[in-house]
Amino acid sequence: ATKGARVSLLRPIVMCGKQQRSADPSALSALLSLVWPFRSREARYGLRMRFGVLFFLLVLAIACGSRTDLGGLASGTAIPSASQCTKPPWILFDYFGGGGIAAIRVDGSSLHVLDLGRDGAFNPSVSRDGATLLYRTAPGDSTDQSLMLLDLPSRTSRVVVHVSVPPQSNGLGNSAVSPDNTLIAYENSPDLHLINFDGTNDRTLVTGPYNAGCCPWGYGHPAFSSDSRTVFYSTIGRLESIHIDGSGQELLEQDQFFSNPSIPGFVFPNASLSPDGAELVAEVACDVSELRIYPIASLPGDACAAGTKLLNVGLSMAPNEASNPAWGPTGLIAYDDGADVFVVDTSGATPRNLTASLTDAGQNIVAANPAWAPGCAAIP
């Protein structure tokens, strides 16, 4: 084999998971020389190259066979990584009155309702690598709810958490997978929970409710820091954070929701982090309800003085009446307003309505709660 051919055979190594693995040719050569010690130098070299390639491919199969480059179970087909994918990113959203969770590419193409084989699917969340879809099921008026995990490459699913919702509780809500794919944070009203990715060690991370004086409010809408060590979460008018070991709980900002009665609906500063983890976007109540971008290093801070205002937002028809922003991979932020999902550039350009042709506020057909996914994620 020529040097060029050997390089081309080794090229698939870049597709192996999030951590690139490499093989040491000298180690392979030493191993193979032990197997064929009595052949001539030239013959041993030829055999080493042939069997070395086979051995390498076997090692690669073992190393990559259980995971794809998107972090999910192997599906038999390599899926391009985010940097290699040229397809427009997906936005998933709750499609109330339209069939459950829907997906549309950011350019407006490929709209469809997800085929999940389950009734009452809501609150989508996709892992950063695009391999895992989390969602909540609440069929009809049933008090039984489940947090489901769908491995997108293999189409296999499992129940992460199942609960029977007690009276005066909303039950399960939004969830998030940590960037390192080891943890899942989820809301089980009024508490915020953390559970291992494999479903073990479910524990309460933040105990609710938050008592605002008038009434109790739950904690939820978790988002992980880029190093997977901190969870950002919210309750009415407050954005907080906590380390995954339960230490370092901190109020990051409290807005003017309770002091400004002119603001309609509820304002939950549900945070979404920028792709590099250096900033976050959240809806806050100031003179009006608005989306603001904050450098994380500037928090804690004044909700209405820190950061940069992106735009004003109105009352959302999402169940929590909040804007629920989601920061995408291409410099766009998706959010709720009225009955629709919009996208806006982080520079604050004119927003674009992605779902105007799909919704009907008068008929309670609503798009809400957007979540991004890589363009080459295998959305069903």
PyMOL commands that set and color helices and strands:
alter all, ss='L'
color gray80, all
select helices_A, chain A and resi 3-15+25-35+41-64+296-298+361-363
alter helices_A, ss='H'
color red, helices_A
select strands_A, chain A and resi 90-96+100-105+112-113+121-126+132-137+144-151+156-164+172-177+183-188+191-196+203-206+210-211+216-217+220-224+230-235+238-243+250-254+272-273+279-285+289-295+308-312+326-327+332-337+340-345+352-353+366-373
alter strands_A, ss='S'
color yellow, strands_A
deselect
rebuild
show_as cartoon
